[in-house]
Amino acid sequence: MKTTEKHKWSMNTVLLLLLFIVFAVFALFPLVTLLIASFKPAQELMRFGLNLRISPDIFSFKNYTYLFTGNSLYLTWYKNSLVITAIFTVLCLFFSSMVGYGLAVYQFRFRNFIFALVLITMMVPIEIIILPLYKLSINLNLINSIWGVILPFAAAPLPIFFFRQYASCLPKDFLDAARVDGTTEFGTFFRIMMPLMAPAFSSMAILQALFAWNNFLWPLIVLRTTEQLTIPIGLATLLTPYGNNFDMLISGAVVAIVPILLVFLFFQKYFIEGMTAGGVKG
Amino acid sequence: MANHSPEAAKTVEPLKVAKKSSILYSQKVAPYFFVLPFILSFLIFFAYPVLSAINMSFQEVLPGQVKYIGLSNYRGLWNPTFLKAITNSSKYTLFSLLILIPIPLLLAVFLNSKMMVAKNFFRSTLFIPALTSVVVAGTIFRLTFGELEGSLMNTIITSFGFEKQRWLGKEHLAMFTLVTLAAWRWIGINLLYFMAGLQNIPKELYESAEIDGASKWHKFSWITIPLLKPITIYVFTISIYGGYSMFTESYMLWNGNRSPNDIGLTIVGYLYRNGLEQNNLGLGSAVGIALLVLTFIITIGQLKLFGMFKKEE
């Protein structure tokens, strides 16, 4: 009995493994084809499309050297993306941790009302307000500036929600001790409670940085000149009705994934916590 | 944020400072200070735009002059192109729900089972597509599903003896490509959600079911499925929102929103085309409001279907 049980087990394990290998191949295969294509000249792509053909005679690093040394704007876009991602992430974490903390720790009159507003903004797709937001950005002189990309979404509802959940589980003793010591309310938050929320910060930093790095629709509308573009928008401009610059597009796409992939490999735990943040309470 | 000056003085004479700048110590004022960034952002970048979108949807907005035209914009929405956009978005949402709920749910259950090995490896690997931007993903899929004979999909199907296809040129194949792209990017994320949901199911439930002699299927259908309901509703809701507001995927597959016969046009694509490319802010706003109402009705309907309002007060 025991042997058959064990045999059945390992059989199931093999089947499950096969199933997951199929899905893993489905997940990685497109990225591998992209990587292979990045070493081929664009004419090859135009003629044959994306495929797995590897032949040493057409393989070269030319696409990559063009990205970094040619008169392409890729490095400018990369720098813009880095700057926007960094500023956005810092501001977003600062604001949303403040708000989330305020909603969790204090009892005040409009607390539930404000929290309801947070939930409402979470439930409305931003695509609905892009037109008036665009008009507003023109009036506020935010068009074609990084602040126009950053400010409208800096106090984002999802991280506020997450920090609120996190802060409401913090021990209140620290808070009381700080108050007795005569620290201001904001000083307490900044010097005592914020460090206690470090894990929440890691998860949200990764989530918001990923969002900012990959964000498309809003920067597409705000950023107007080619020198100001971020990587996704810049790459998208390489596809035009008159021809596509695949040399730069493919290698540029590969280089754009690298930083995220690295962060992911090193901080997987925070990634996963950040990604599932919204669903924790169901 | 101009409260750093009293900090230095604080250590010298706490009481005096406390009196002088009592506002910094007040637990009555502090919460309003803390929520201020959200309030400002909500008023400027959310409430005002929403009201303004409602307002503009009744206007004809021309440079320099604005005129109220009643319901004309909404009447203007009753046209074959917008109906096509609604149909496309609805189909896309429906098909992605059909794939992106059951498959990740089953995968999560399998990945959680004692029989499975290398769990973390597969969880991470399936998640990797979610790290790519839609621009990168769109580029890959557009080339994979290219109409050339040598493109990957055509190589695969011709090796099975089928004719090569114009994937992005025919209505059903275009939808297939869009849904495949969605599946590729989202399976790993939804898998994580369902796994998080599974962690919250108490092990004792399964143990006592085993004692009662329940089969694997019974445990799955009587314990796992019902207890995953909250997370399933959450995934359902975000998928509906994501599906109906899809735009970038189609923008990337067809050179900036220009698909043949609008086979890839979505509601947001229609909004973008009218509001931004043709600068008709009035009609564009009406599209936005229509989308808001549509997603709202569907979400409420979906929550009703799941009995959300009955159970939780």
Contacts between the chains, C-beta under 8 A, distances in Angstrom:
chain1	res1	chain2	res2	distance
A	9	B	115	6.0
A	12	B	115	4.8
A	13	B	115	4.8
A	13	B	116	6.9
A	13	B	117	6.2
A	16	B	110	5.4
A	16	B	113	7.4
A	16	B	115	6.0
A	16	B	116	5.2
A	17	B	116	7.7
A	17	B	117	6.7
A	17	B	118	7.6
A	19	B	110	7.0
A	20	B	107	7.6
A	20	B	110	7.5
A	20	B	111	7.5
A	20	B	116	7.6
A	20	B	118	7.9
A	20	B	122	4.7
A	20	B	126	8.0
A	23	B	107	6.8
A	23	B	122	7.6
A	23	B	126	5.9
A	23	B	187	7.1
A	24	B	122	6.1
A	24	B	125	4.6
A	24	B	126	6.5
A	26	B	184	7.0
A	27	B	125	5.7
A	27	B	126	5.2
A	27	B	128	5.9
A	27	B	129	5.3
A	27	B	184	7.1
A	27	B	187	7.5
A	27	B	188	6.7
A	28	B	125	6.5
A	28	B	128	6.8
A	30	B	129	7.5
A	30	B	137	7.6
A	30	B	140	4.6
A	30	B	141	7.1
A	30	B	144	6.4
A	30	B	184	6.6
A	31	B	128	7.1
A	31	B	129	7.5
A	31	B	132	7.4
A	31	B	140	7.4
A	33	B	140	6.8
A	33	B	143	7.9
A	33	B	144	6.7
A	33	B	152	6.4
A	34	B	136	7.5
A	34	B	139	7.6
A	34	B	140	5.1
A	37	B	143	7.1
A	45	B	143	6.6
A	47	B	148	7.2
A	47	B	150	6.9
A	48	B	148	6.2
A	48	B	149	7.9
A	48	B	150	3.2
A	48	B	151	7.2
A	49	B	143	5.5
A	49	B	144	7.4
A	49	B	146	3.9
A	49	B	148	4.3
A	49	B	150	5.1
A	49	B	151	2.8
A	49	B	152	6.6
A	49	B	154	7.3
A	50	B	140	6.9
A	50	B	143	3.7
A	50	B	144	5.0
A	50	B	146	6.9
A	50	B	151	6.1
A	50	B	152	5.3
A	51	B	150	5.7
A	51	B	151	6.9
A	51	B	152	5.3
A	51	B	155	6.1
A	52	B	152	7.4
A	95	B	37	3.9
A	95	B	38	7.3
A	95	B	41	7.5
A	96	B	37	7.9
A	96	B	38	7.9
A	98	B	34	5.1
A	98	B	35	7.9
A	98	B	37	6.1
A	99	B	34	6.3
A	99	B	35	5.1
A	99	B	37	5.8
A	99	B	38	4.3
A	101	B	34	6.1
A	102	B	30	7.5
A	102	B	31	4.9
A	102	B	33	7.6
A	102	B	34	2.6
A	102	B	35	4.7
A	103	B	31	7.9
A	103	B	34	7.8
A	103	B	35	6.5
A	105	B	31	7.9
A	106	B	27	6.7
A	106	B	30	6.5
A	106	B	31	3.6
A	106	B	34	7.2
A	108	B	28	7.4
A	108	B	31	4.3
A	108	B	32	7.1
A	111	B	31	7.2
A	114	B	35	5.5
A	114	B	38	7.0
A	114	B	39	7.2
A	117	B	38	7.7
A	117	B	42	5.8
A	118	B	38	6.7
A	121	B	42	6.5
A	121	B	46	5.4
A	123	B	241	7.8
A	123	B	299	7.7
A	124	B	46	7.7
A	124	B	50	7.3
A	124	B	292	6.6
A	125	B	241	5.5
A	125	B	244	7.2
A	125	B	245	4.0
A	125	B	291	7.2
A	125	B	292	7.7
A	125	B	295	6.6
A	126	B	245	8.0
A	127	B	245	4.5
A	127	B	247	6.7
A	127	B	268	4.6
A	127	B	271	6.9
A	127	B	288	7.2
A	127	B	291	7.0
A	128	B	50	7.5
A	128	B	53	6.6
A	128	B	245	8.0
A	128	B	288	4.2
A	128	B	289	7.3
A	128	B	291	5.7
A	128	B	292	4.9
A	129	B	46	7.0
A	129	B	49	3.9
A	129	B	50	5.8
A	129	B	53	5.8
A	129	B	288	6.9
A	130	B	271	7.7
A	130	B	275	7.7
A	130	B	288	7.7
A	131	B	53	6.5
A	131	B	56	7.1
A	131	B	271	7.2
A	131	B	275	4.5
A	131	B	276	7.4
A	131	B	281	5.5
A	131	B	284	4.9
A	131	B	285	5.5
A	131	B	288	6.3
A	132	B	48	7.4
A	132	B	49	3.9
A	132	B	50	7.6
A	132	B	52	3.9
A	132	B	53	4.8
A	132	B	56	6.5
A	132	B	285	7.0
A	133	B	45	6.6
A	133	B	49	4.8
A	134	B	276	7.2
A	135	B	52	7.2
A	135	B	281	6.8
A	136	B	44	7.6
A	136	B	45	7.6
A	136	B	48	6.8
A	136	B	49	6.3
A	136	B	52	7.4
A	151	B	41	8.0
A	151	B	45	7.3
A	152	B	41	7.6
A	152	B	45	4.2
A	153	B	45	7.5
A	154	B	37	7.6
A	154	B	41	6.7
A	155	B	37	4.6
A	155	B	38	4.8
A	155	B	40	7.5
A	155	B	41	3.7
A	155	B	42	7.5
A	160	B	38	6.2
A	179	B	25	7.9
A	181	B	14	8.0
A	182	B	10	6.3
A	182	B	14	3.8
A	182	B	15	7.7
A	182	B	17	7.7
A	182	B	18	6.1
A	182	B	25	7.8
A	183	B	10	7.6
A	184	B	3	6.3
A	184	B	6	7.2
A	184	B	7	7.3
A	184	B	10	7.8
A	184	B	21	7.8
A	184	B	24	4.0
A	184	B	25	5.8
A	185	B	24	6.7
A	185	B	25	6.4
A	185	B	26	7.3
A	185	B	27	6.6
A	185	B	30	3.7
A	185	B	33	7.7
A	186	B	3	5.7
A	186	B	24	6.8
A	186	B	30	7.1
A	186	B	33	7.0
A	186	B	34	8.0
A	187	B	3	7.8
A	187	B	7	6.4
A	187	B	24	8.0
A	189	B	34	7.3
A	210	B	131	6.9
A	213	B	133	7.3
A	214	B	132	7.6
A	214	B	133	3.6
A	214	B	134	7.2
A	214	B	135	7.7
A	216	B	133	6.7
A	216	B	134	5.9
A	216	B	135	6.2
A	216	B	248	4.7
A	216	B	251	8.0
A	217	B	247	6.3
A	217	B	248	6.2
A	217	B	268	7.8
A	221	B	276	6.6
A	231	B	133	7.9
A	231	B	135	7.9
A	232	B	133	4.9
A	232	B	134	7.7
A	232	B	135	4.1
A	232	B	136	7.8
A	233	B	135	7.9
A	235	B	135	5.2
A	235	B	136	7.5
A	235	B	139	7.2
A	236	B	135	5.4
A	236	B	251	7.4
A	236	B	252	6.7
A	236	B	256	7.5
A	239	B	139	7.9
A	239	B	252	7.7
A	239	B	255	5.2
A	239	B	256	7.1
A	240	B	255	6.9
A	241	B	255	5.7
A	241	B	256	7.8
A	241	B	258	7.0
A	244	B	255	7.9
A	249	B	139	5.9
A	250	B	139	7.1
A	253	B	135	7.3
A	253	B	136	4.3
A	253	B	139	5.6
A	253	B	140	7.7
A	256	B	133	7.0
A	256	B	136	6.3
A	257	B	131	6.7
A	257	B	132	5.8
A	257	B	136	6.3
A	260	B	131	4.7
A	260	B	132	7.9
A	261	B	128	7.4
A	261	B	131	6.4
A	264	B	124	7.8
A	264	B	127	7.9
A	264	B	128	7.3
A	264	B	131	5.8
A	268	B	124	6.0
A	271	B	127	7.7
A	272	B	123	7.8
A	272	B	127	7.7
A	272	B	192	5.8
A	275	B	127	7.9
A	275	B	130	7.6
A	275	B	189	6.1
A	275	B	192	5.6
A	276	B	192	5.2
A	276	B	193	5.7
A	276	B	196	4.5
A	278	B	234	7.0
A	278	B	238	7.3
A	279	B	193	4.8
A	279	B	196	6.2
A	279	B	197	7.3
A	279	B	231	5.5
A	279	B	234	4.6
A	279	B	235	7.2
A	280	B	196	6.8
A	282	B	197	7.3
A	282	B	230	3.0
A	282	B	231	5.3
A	282	B	233	7.1
A	282	B	234	5.4
